[in-house]
Amino acid sequence: MLHVILYDSHPIILRGLKEFFKNLGNEFTFLETSTVADVSKYLTSHKIDLVVGGVNEKTGIDAKIIQRHNTIPWVIMYNDNLYKKALSLVLSGASACISKGCSDQETEKCLREVLASRRYICESTLQKFGYEFLFDPGNQSQIRNFLKYNLQRKPNKLSPREQQVAGLLVSGMKTSEIAATLNVRHSTVSTIKRTVMLKKNVINIIELASVLSN
């Protein structure tokens, strides 16, 4: 029997969360709450195997409570405009973050991965955190820690298109120039660039050039 805390400020979300556990092959007991105070109380008074917590603009789990209970896996579910906060909680020790807008299948996959002691970040998050966060100098120490997780679901081998874009980046071409050369959208090149950086565990073109040359 696994004991799970379900936290969200909306009762409907709490009811819906339990549906995702029905196909996971384990027996669960749930402690449901809409307050962080109750989450803290449950963590100190019960043996907890997993916390699934929702974050929104006004309420939510913070880094301190995760760090105090860092032996327990945490899944952060977030409203789409709060992806940076969700990712920062992963950088603080949470096991996973997933958008509340993700499909039921991906939410279930996330829970399976975390229950198997693996980390998970949904595709929506990976697409959104992008350059304004990933390459902000103020975030680089956190990003390096994040990249060390080297998401198991993201293979290190580059696809032919990713190799092509990586080579052009290393040659000194800008994203807009690569888009024109390959006759694709600027956003497509940005997405490929981000994927290359994640797969190769680097945060800038200089590091990418070094990795590709080895």
C-alpha positions as CSV (number, residue, x, y, z in Angstrom):
1,M,0.0,0.0,0.0
2,L,1.4,3.3,-1.1
3,H,0.5,6.5,0.7
4,V,0.0,9.6,-1.5
5,I,-0.6,13.2,-0.7
6,L,-2.8,15.0,-3.3
7,Y,-2.6,18.8,-3.0
8,D,-4.4,21.4,-5.0
9,S,-6.5,24.4,-4.3
10,H,-9.4,23.1,-6.5
11,P,-11.4,20.2,-5.2
12,I,-12.3,19.1,-8.7
13,I,-8.6,18.7,-9.5
14,L,-8.1,16.6,-6.4
15,R,-10.9,14.2,-7.5
16,G,-9.5,14.0,-11.0
17,L,-6.0,13.2,-9.7
18,K,-7.1,9.9,-8.2
19,E,-8.3,8.7,-11.6
20,F,-4.8,8.7,-12.9
21,F,-3.7,6.1,-10.3
22,K,-6.3,3.5,-11.2
23,N,-4.1,1.9,-14.0
24,L,-0.8,2.0,-12.2
25,G,-0.9,-1.5,-10.7
26,N,-0.5,-0.6,-7.0
27,E,-2.8,0.0,-4.1
28,F,-2.9,3.6,-2.9
29,T,-4.4,5.5,0.0
30,F,-4.9,9.2,-0.5
31,L,-4.5,12.2,1.8
32,E,-6.3,15.1,0.0
33,T,-5.8,18.7,0.9
34,S,-6.1,22.2,-0.5
35,T,-3.6,23.8,2.0
36,V,0.2,23.7,2.2
37,A,-0.2,23.6,6.0
38,D,-1.9,20.2,5.7
39,V,0.8,18.9,3.4
40,S,3.4,19.8,6.1
41,K,1.2,18.1,8.7
42,Y,0.8,14.9,6.7
43,L,4.5,14.7,5.9
44,T,5.4,14.8,9.6
45,S,2.6,12.5,10.8
46,H,2.4,9.8,8.1
47,K,4.8,7.6,6.1
48,I,4.4,9.2,2.7
49,D,5.5,7.6,-0.6
50,L,4.6,10.3,-3.0
51,V,3.3,13.9,-3.1
52,V,1.4,15.2,-6.1
53,G,1.0,19.0,-5.7
54,G,-0.6,21.6,-7.9
55,V,0.8,25.1,-8.1
56,N,-1.0,28.3,-9.3
57,E,-0.6,32.0,-9.0
58,K,-1.8,32.4,-5.4
59,T,-0.9,29.1,-3.7
60,G,1.5,26.3,-4.2
61,I,4.4,24.2,-2.9
62,D,7.7,26.0,-2.4
63,A,11.3,24.9,-2.6
64,K,11.7,24.8,1.2
65,I,9.2,22.2,1.9
66,I,10.5,20.0,-0.9
67,Q,14.1,20.4,0.4
68,R,13.0,19.5,3.9
69,H,11.4,16.3,2.6
70,N,13.7,15.5,-0.2
71,T,13.7,11.7,0.3
72,I,10.1,11.7,-0.9
73,P,9.3,11.9,-4.7
74,W,7.3,15.0,-5.6
75,V,5.3,15.6,-8.8
76,I,4.5,19.2,-9.5
77,M,1.4,19.9,-11.7
78,Y,1.2,23.5,-12.9
79,N,-1.0,25.9,-14.9
80,D,0.7,26.7,-18.2
81,N,1.8,30.2,-17.3
82,L,3.8,28.9,-14.3
83,Y,6.2,26.6,-16.1
84,K,9.2,28.4,-14.8
85,K,8.1,28.0,-11.2
86,A,7.4,24.3,-11.8
87,L,10.9,23.9,-13.3
88,S,12.5,25.7,-10.4
89,L,10.9,23.3,-8.0
90,V,12.4,20.4,-10.0
91,L,15.7,22.2,-9.7
92,S,15.1,22.4,-6.0
93,G,14.5,18.6,-5.7
94,A,11.1,17.7,-7.0
95,S,11.1,14.5,-9.1
96,A,8.8,15.7,-11.9
97,C,6.8,18.5,-13.3
98,I,3.9,18.3,-15.7
99,S,1.4,20.8,-17.2
100,K,-2.2,20.4,-16.1
101,G,-3.0,20.7,-19.8
102,C,-1.1,17.5,-20.7
103,S,-3.0,14.5,-21.9
104,D,-4.2,11.8,-19.5
105,Q,-1.7,9.5,-21.1
106,E,1.2,11.7,-20.4
107,T,0.1,12.4,-16.8
108,E,-0.2,8.6,-16.2
109,K,3.3,8.1,-17.8
110,C,4.7,10.8,-15.5
111,L,3.4,9.0,-12.4
112,R,4.7,5.7,-13.6
113,E,8.2,7.1,-14.1
114,V,8.3,8.8,-10.7
115,L,7.0,5.6,-8.9
116,A,9.8,3.8,-10.7
117,S,12.3,6.3,-9.1
118,R,12.9,8.2,-12.3
119,R,12.5,11.9,-13.1
120,Y,10.1,13.2,-15.6
121,I,9.5,16.6,-17.3
122,C,6.6,16.8,-19.7
123,E,7.1,17.8,-23.3
124,S,5.2,21.0,-22.7
125,T,7.7,22.2,-20.2
126,L,10.7,21.3,-22.4
127,Q,9.2,23.3,-25.2
128,K,8.5,26.3,-23.1
129,F,11.4,27.0,-20.8
130,G,13.6,27.9,-23.7
131,Y,16.2,30.5,-24.0
132,E,14.7,33.2,-21.8
133,F,15.2,30.8,-18.8
134,L,17.7,28.2,-20.0
135,F,20.3,30.7,-21.1
136,D,19.8,33.4,-18.5
137,P,23.3,33.7,-16.8
138,G,21.5,34.0,-13.4
139,N,20.1,30.5,-13.8
140,Q,23.1,28.7,-15.2
141,S,24.2,27.0,-11.9
142,Q,20.6,25.6,-11.5
143,I,20.5,24.7,-15.2
144,R,23.7,22.7,-14.9
145,N,22.3,20.7,-12.0
146,F,19.1,20.1,-14.1
147,L,21.1,18.9,-17.0
148,K,23.0,16.5,-14.9
149,Y,19.8,14.5,-14.5
150,N,20.2,13.9,-18.3
151,L,16.5,12.9,-18.7
152,Q,16.5,9.2,-19.5
153,R,13.7,9.7,-22.0
154,K,16.0,12.1,-24.1
155,P,18.6,10.0,-25.9
156,N,22.1,11.6,-26.4
157,K,22.3,10.7,-30.0
158,L,21.4,13.5,-32.4
159,S,19.1,12.9,-35.3
160,P,20.4,13.8,-38.8
161,R,18.5,17.1,-38.7
162,E,19.8,17.9,-35.2
163,Q,23.4,17.1,-36.4
164,Q,22.9,19.5,-39.3
165,V,21.6,22.3,-37.1
166,A,24.3,21.7,-34.5
167,G,27.0,22.0,-37.2
168,L,25.6,25.2,-38.5
169,L,25.4,26.6,-34.9
170,V,29.0,25.7,-34.3
171,S,30.0,27.3,-37.6
172,G,28.8,30.6,-36.2
173,M,25.4,31.0,-37.9
174,K,22.5,32.6,-36.1
175,T,19.2,31.0,-35.6
176,S,17.5,33.2,-38.2
177,E,20.3,32.4,-40.8
178,I,19.9,28.7,-40.2
179,A,16.2,29.0,-40.7
180,A,16.7,30.8,-44.0
181,T,19.3,28.3,-45.1
182,L,17.2,25.3,-44.3
183,N,13.9,27.0,-45.4
184,V,12.2,26.3,-42.1
185,R,10.6,28.4,-39.5
186,H,12.7,30.3,-36.9
187,S,10.8,28.5,-34.2
188,T,11.7,25.1,-35.7
189,V,15.4,25.9,-35.5
190,S,15.0,27.2,-31.9
191,T,13.3,23.9,-30.9
192,I,16.0,21.9,-32.5
193,K,18.7,24.0,-30.9
194,R,17.1,23.5,-27.5
195,T,16.9,19.7,-28.0
196,V,20.6,19.6,-29.1
197,M,21.6,21.5,-26.0
198,L,19.6,19.1,-23.7
199,K,20.9,16.0,-25.4
200,K,24.5,17.1,-25.3
201,N,24.3,18.5,-21.7
202,V,25.6,21.9,-22.6
203,I,24.4,25.5,-22.1
204,N,26.1,27.5,-24.8
205,I,27.6,27.1,-28.3
206,I,31.2,27.1,-27.0
207,E,30.5,24.0,-24.9
208,L,28.6,22.4,-27.8
209,A,31.5,22.9,-30.1
210,S,33.8,21.3,-27.6
211,V,31.5,18.3,-27.2
212,L,31.0,17.8,-30.9
213,S,34.8,17.9,-31.5
214,N,35.5,15.1,-29.1
